Amino acid sequence: MFSTKPQVPSRNPPNDLKIVIVGGGVCGLVCCIALKQFGMEAHLYEAAAKFGEIGAAIGIGNNTANILDKIGVLDTLFAKADIPPQARHSMVTFYDGEGDHEAIYDPPSGPAEGSFGVTRTVFLDSLVDHVDPKLTHFNKRFTKVTQVTSDSGRQVVHFADGTTVEADVVLLANGIRGAGRDVVTGVDPKKSVVFANTVYYRALAHSGAIKEAALDLKTDILKRACIFMGTNKHAVIVPVAGGTLINISAVLIDNSVKVGEVELADDEPRVVQTTKDELLKNFEEWGNDARIIMGSVETVNKWLVEVLHPSLETYVKGKVALLGDAAHAMAPHLGAGAGQGIEDAYLLAQLLSDPQTTKANVEAVLKTYDAVRRPRAQAVWEATQRAGRTYEGHGNSGNSAEGRRRDLEGQWAFIWHHGVNDDRDIALKLLRGQGVFL
Ligand SMILES: Cc1cc2nc3c(=O)[nH]c(=O)nc-3n(C[C@H](O)[C@H](O)[C@H](O)COP(=O)(O)OP(=O)(O)OC[C@H]3O[C@@H](n4cnc5c(N)ncnc54)[C@H](O)[C@@H]3O)c2cc1C
């Protein structure tokens, strides 16, 4: 259902660019909603027959929540996900995974800090509620972009069913394995999508079952997000669905090899269903609370996590731009990957809907998007790798409780404190400096 709370004042579009978005994951959807809110009608083409997300839950950091608020989605999400005000800026408590679960670090909370967890289905549904259905097209598998032969400067977007559409700007939000990135970057796709030496066991548990099983929990696992840290393993526990469900990500990183050194066979499935026994066996030396929660799950999925590496040298070629996982897929250790894609989407929507953006200067505008977004998304990518090492005892300050605490302090600050207009302000300054905008 299209939102009953229209965000779009009726007005003429700020410019006459025709924009096509490829991929209806969270980043493509946010871009489509934001552009519509700024008065532009971007059409979105999705390969699948309907919108869908795989995986259990997702953490929404303060930076992402602020953008969702600006595009009118946040209230829908809070209502659908049943997130009470006191749970909207939750902080993660860090514990030792072994023994009596010594509390290692409790970060300070505040209005600009924290995140909340939602199921992916609810997140997607909340976005879809705000997308105008007449702008979305399914069963449209994008294959390539070519140039129109006339001097219109337009792009031709091709789909697997043989159809095409023309656009002034093409935004590829088609995920880590999306087509077209090689054309933007010139890099063989097989060389840029690599195994992150990281295995994620993902599962949901009913908190009722955990309460029944455990009378003497030492940690806050039923009330707030917790990260249990160990040696070459960690686990992230996040209450979702109003605390009725607990999302569990139990993680093993092989910290002895560099990202990209281990190759997965092409035909090896990246996500498989596995058993609770396999999960428990990998954490057999861990303490009571961690094992109780792992013992309470039903279905367990095992993910071999892939990332984009090395970082791309550009997100833009001509009138084609990458965003989201298509540009910077990262490991999940800071719960920040989608947030970075949402920041990309919002900046693109702000710049492409600017009345000063024209068919003649749009390539310069997209280059500025690249100049602003690439260093930030890459810094978050690197911070994510550092966080994984810290959780698993290989941080810069060592594996003692004190060392881990030092490395954890402020690790989310630069991500969460990023203002909704920070990127736009830098981009406008650059565009004015280059004489592209007045
Ligand atoms: C285990 C795990 C946990 C995570 N936890 C978090 C978290 O807590 N917080 C967070 O912020 N991030 C998290 N992330 C990262 C986050 O899930 C991704 O960054 C985000 O989902 C990427 O969204 P996207 O829209 O860029 O791509 P995708 O979600 O991959 O969407 C791409 C879309 O494009 C479509 N598509 C693909 N190819 C084509 C084509 N040729 N033509 C048309 N359509 C196409 C696909 O069908 C899909 O709908 C996690 C990731 C993992 C793996």
The ligand as a Gaussian input file, in Angstrom:
#p B3LYP/6-31G(d) Opt

LIG

0 1
 C       25.267000     -11.496000       7.665000
 C       25.041000     -10.042000       7.359000
 C       24.567000      -9.163000       8.342000
 C       24.409000      -7.798000       8.070000
 N       23.950000      -6.959000       9.046000
 C       23.816000      -5.638000       8.781000
 C       23.349000      -4.728000       9.782000
 O       23.042000      -5.119000      10.908000
 N       23.231000      -3.402000       9.461000
 C       23.562000      -2.929000       8.210000
 O       23.465000      -1.708000       7.967000
 N       23.997000      -3.774000       7.237000
 C       24.124000      -5.105000       7.491000
 N       24.552000      -5.948000       6.516000
 C       24.811000      -5.413000       5.172000
 C       23.505000      -5.234000       4.401000
 O       22.746000      -6.413000       4.442000
 C       23.793000      -4.854000       2.960000
 O       24.744000      -3.820000       2.931000
 C       22.528000      -4.365000       2.248000
 O       21.506000      -5.319000       2.334000
 C       22.846000      -4.076000       0.775000
 O       21.695000      -3.576000       0.166000
 P       21.701000      -3.280000      -1.409000
 O       20.352000      -2.708000      -1.689000
 O       22.910000      -2.520000      -1.774000
 O       21.891000      -4.695000      -2.087000
 P       20.979000      -6.000000      -2.049000
 O       20.239000      -6.104000      -0.786000
 O       21.866000      -7.119000      -2.451000
 O       19.886000      -5.738000      -3.182000
 C       20.211000      -5.825000      -4.547000
 C       18.918000      -5.973000      -5.323000
 O       19.229000      -5.947000      -6.715000
 C       18.567000      -7.006000      -7.367000
 N       19.370000      -7.364000      -8.530000
 C       20.536000      -8.052000      -8.555000
 N       20.972000      -8.180000      -9.811000
 C       20.071000      -7.524000     -10.588000
 C       19.977000      -7.289000     -11.993000
 N       20.915000      -7.753000     -12.847000
 N       18.916000      -6.586000     -12.463000
 C       17.962000      -6.094000     -11.620000
 N       17.997000      -6.305000     -10.280000
 C       19.049000      -7.006000      -9.785000
 C       18.475000      -8.105000      -6.327000
 O       17.433000      -9.029000      -6.640000
 C       18.206000      -7.298000      -5.064000
 O       16.835000      -7.066000      -4.870000
 C       24.728000      -7.308000       6.778000
 C       25.189000      -8.187000       5.767000
 C       25.342000      -9.534000       6.059000
 C       25.843000     -10.462000       4.956000

